[in-house]
Amino acid sequence: MTTLQGKTLFITGASRGIGKAIALRAARDGANVIIAAKTTEPDPRLPGTIYSAAEEIRAAGGNALPLAVDIREEEQVVAAIERGVAEFGGIDILVNNASAISLTNAQNTSMKRYDLMMDINVRGTFVCAKHCIPHLQQASNPHILTLSPPIDMNPKWFARHAAYTTSKYAMSMIVHGLAAQLAEDGIGVNSLWPRTVIATAALNVALPGGAQYGRTPEIMADAAHLILTRESRTTNGNFFIDEQVLRDSGVTDFSQYLVTPGVEPMIDLFVEAGHD
């Protein structure tokens, strides 16, 4: 399988950034995309809405269903899944992309921000999977792909931002659990994480100026496409790194993904500098 033509993807946080890039890559195959995100009005700091994303997806060759969804609210998730199934006839792929970030230490992390990260990153990932599973069980070559890192218990990943690290590792633990639970159903459950920082509006908010030292979201989209077109029964329980996925497919030149030509991209959190 080399195409997502006719497949239906439920992508959280697909109004911008990596989520939108994954959606656009699938759209070029002729896929259907359920855009499950909160933004309905433009935000100067975080441009893009579910409606502008839908226009881009349609222009790229796909079908789009923009739905205003706060994944912290189970009822909204259930309603969005039902709308998507009614529109496209089922769900083949869930992409857990939505995430909240705060790179703050314990005393500088407000409990409001702590709850936001736990509710979106952990609870949101779980509730979307929980309610998509019955539909994925009816699909051919079904996948769940979560944007979360390999788990490395080195204290350095916790020291500066324990709350954020805990929330992202909890997402990965959900991947680990669902991969084991759903193996017999033939649902491929995997995670994907970037080797280097990815230039998104959210990155510039969390790390001002960091985007110039990153790669574009398209590298994650291309890696995700390679994973999601693999046989789901034999692609399960992996913690993929974007660059390695592409290298395994024969890519050797990554300059096309650089935001700033000639600038060595910054290694992302949870990845050792020598990781290939």
C-alpha positions in Angstrom: 0.0 0.0 0.0 1.5 3.3 -1.1 -1.4 5.7 -1.0 -4.1 7.0 1.4 -6.6 7.5 -1.4 -10.1 7.0 -0.1 -8.9 6.6 3.5 -10.5 8.7 6.3 -8.2 10.3 8.9 -9.4 11.9 12.2 -6.6 14.4 13.0 -6.6 16.4 16.2 -5.2 19.9 16.1 -5.1 19.8 12.3 -5.8 23.5 11.8 -2.1 24.3 11.7 1.5 23.0 12.1 2.3 19.4 12.0 -1.3 18.2 12.1 -2.2 20.3 9.0 0.9 19.1 7.2 0.0 15.5 7.8 -3.5 16.3 6.5 -2.2 18.0 3.4 0.1 15.1 2.6 -2.9 12.7 2.9 -5.0 15.1 0.8 -2.6 14.8 -2.1 -3.5 11.1 -2.2 -7.2 11.9 -2.2 -7.9 11.1 1.4 -10.8 12.4 3.6 -9.7 14.4 6.6 -11.8 15.1 9.7 -10.2 18.3 11.2 -10.8 18.1 14.9 -9.5 21.3 16.4 -10.6 24.3 18.5 -9.7 27.3 16.4 -12.6 28.8 14.5 -11.3 32.4 14.6 -7.8 33.6 13.6 -5.3 34.2 16.4 -2.4 36.6 15.6 0.0 34.3 17.5 -1.3 31.0 16.1 -2.6 31.6 12.5 -4.9 29.1 10.9 -8.4 27.9 11.6 -10.3 24.7 10.9 -12.0 26.4 8.0 -8.7 27.7 6.4 -7.2 24.3 6.8 -10.2 22.7 5.1 -9.8 25.0 2.1 -6.1 24.0 1.8 -7.0 20.3 2.1 -9.6 20.5 -0.6 -7.2 22.5 -2.9 -4.6 19.7 -2.4 -7.1 17.1 -3.7 -8.7 15.8 -0.5 -12.1 16.0 1.2 -12.3 17.9 4.4 -14.8 18.1 7.3 -13.9 20.9 9.7 -15.3 20.4 13.2 -14.8 22.6 16.2 -13.7 20.2 18.9 -12.1 20.6 22.3 -10.7 17.1 22.9 -10.9 17.7 26.6 -14.6 17.4 26.3 -15.7 13.7 25.7 -19.1 14.7 24.3 -17.5 16.8 21.6 -15.1 14.1 20.6 -17.9 11.5 20.4 -20.1 13.9 18.3 -17.2 14.7 15.9 -16.5 11.0 15.4 -20.2 10.4 14.7 -20.3 13.3 12.2 -17.1 12.1 10.5 -18.5 8.5 10.2 -21.8 9.8 8.8 -19.9 12.0 6.3 -17.3 9.5 5.1 -18.6 6.1 6.1 -16.0 5.2 8.7 -12.6 6.1 10.2 -9.4 4.4 9.0 -6.7 6.4 10.8 -6.5 8.4 14.1 -3.7 10.9 14.4 -3.3 12.2 17.9 -1.5 15.5 17.1 -3.1 18.0 19.5 -0.8 18.9 22.4 -0.1 21.7 24.9 3.3 22.7 26.0 4.9 24.7 28.8 8.7 24.4 29.2 8.6 25.6 32.8 10.0 24.1 36.0 7.7 23.1 38.9 7.5 26.4 40.7 6.8 28.3 37.4 4.1 25.9 36.1 0.7 27.1 37.1 -1.8 24.5 38.0 -4.0 25.8 35.2 -1.3 25.1 32.7 -0.5 21.7 34.4 -4.1 20.7 34.0 -4.2 21.9 30.4 -1.2 19.7 29.5 -2.6 16.7 31.2 -6.1 17.2 29.8 -5.1 17.7 26.2 -2.0 15.6 25.9 -3.0 12.6 28.0 -6.7 12.6 28.4 -7.3 13.9 24.9 -5.1 11.1 23.4 -7.0 8.5 25.4 -10.5 9.7 24.8 -10.0 10.0 21.0 -8.5 6.5 20.8 -11.2 5.1 23.0 -14.0 6.3 20.8 -12.3 5.7 17.4 -11.4 2.1 18.2 -14.8 0.6 17.3 -14.6 2.2 13.9 -10.9 1.3 13.4 -11.9 -2.3 14.1 -14.1 -2.2 11.1 -11.5 -0.6 8.8 -8.9 -2.2 6.5 -5.3 -1.3 7.4 -6.3 0.8 10.5 -3.7 2.9 12.3 -3.4 5.1 15.4 -0.4 7.5 15.2 0.4 9.6 18.2 2.9 12.4 18.2 4.9 11.5 21.4 8.5 10.7 22.1 10.4 7.5 23.0 10.5 7.2 26.7 13.9 8.0 28.2 14.0 8.2 31.9 17.2 10.3 32.0 16.6 12.9 34.7 17.7 15.7 32.3 14.4 15.4 30.5 12.5 16.0 33.7 14.6 18.6 35.5 13.5 21.8 33.6 10.0 20.8 32.7 8.7 17.9 34.7 5.1 18.5 34.0 5.4 18.7 30.2 7.7 15.7 30.1 5.3 13.6 32.2 2.4 14.5 29.9 4.3 13.6 26.8 5.6 10.3 28.2 2.1 9.5 29.4 1.0 9.8 25.8 3.7 7.3 24.9 2.6 4.9 27.6 -0.9 5.0 26.1 0.7 4.1 22.8 2.5 1.2 24.5 -0.7 -0.1 26.1 -3.0 0.3 23.0 -0.4 -1.4 20.8 -0.5 -4.5 23.0 -4.3 -4.4 23.4 -5.2 -3.9 19.8 -2.5 -6.1 18.1 -5.0 -9.0 17.7 -7.4 -6.5 15.9 -4.7 -5.7 13.4 -4.7 -2.0 14.4 -1.2 -0.5 14.1 -0.5 1.7 17.1 2.7 3.8 16.9 4.3 7.0 17.9 6.2 9.5 15.8 8.6 12.2 17.1 10.9 14.6 15.3 14.7 14.3 15.6 15.0 18.1 15.3 12.7 20.9 16.3 9.9 21.6 13.9 9.1 25.2 12.9 5.6 25.8 14.0 3.8 28.9 15.4 3.5 26.9 18.7 7.3 26.5 18.8 7.8 30.2 18.5 5.5 30.8 21.4 7.2 28.2 23.6 10.7 29.0 22.3 10.9 32.4 20.7 13.1 32.4 17.7 13.5 28.7 17.8 11.8 28.1 14.4 14.7 29.4 12.4 16.8 26.5 13.7 14.2 23.9 12.8 12.8 21.9 10.0 9.5 22.4 8.3 6.4 20.3 9.3 6.6 18.5 6.0 9.3 16.2 7.3 6.9 14.9 9.9 4.1 14.7 7.3 6.3 12.6 4.9 7.4 10.3 7.7 3.8 9.9 8.9 2.6 9.1 5.4 5.2 6.3 5.1 4.0 4.8 8.4 0.3 5.1 7.7 0.7 3.3 4.3 2.5 0.3 5.9 0.7 -2.9 6.7 -0.9 -2.2 10.1 -0.6 -5.8 11.4 3.1 -5.6 11.1 3.6 -2.0 12.1 2.7 -1.9 15.7 4.3 -0.7 19.0 7.0 1.4 17.4 8.4 4.7 18.6 9.5 6.2 15.3 11.8 9.1 14.7 11.0 11.1 11.6 14.5 11.2 10.1 15.1 7.5 10.6 11.8 6.6 8.9 12.8 8.6 5.9 16.3 7.2 5.9 14.9 3.7 5.9 12.9 4.6 2.8 16.0 5.8 1.0 16.1 9.5 1.7 19.6 10.9 2.3 19.2 14.6 1.6 17.2 16.5 4.2 18.1 20.0 3.1 14.6 20.5 1.6 13.2 20.5 5.0 15.4 23.2 6.5 13.8 26.5 7.5 17.1 28.3 7.2 19.3 26.9 4.4 22.7 25.8 5.6 21.8 26.0 9.3 22.2 22.8 11.3 18.8 22.1 12.9 18.4 22.0 16.6 18.0 18.6 18.1 14.5 18.2 19.7 13.7 17.3 23.3 13.8 13.6 24.3 16.3 12.8 21.5 20.0 12.3 22.0 22.2 14.3 19.7 23.7 11.2 18.2 20.3 9.5 17.6 19.8 8.3 14.0 
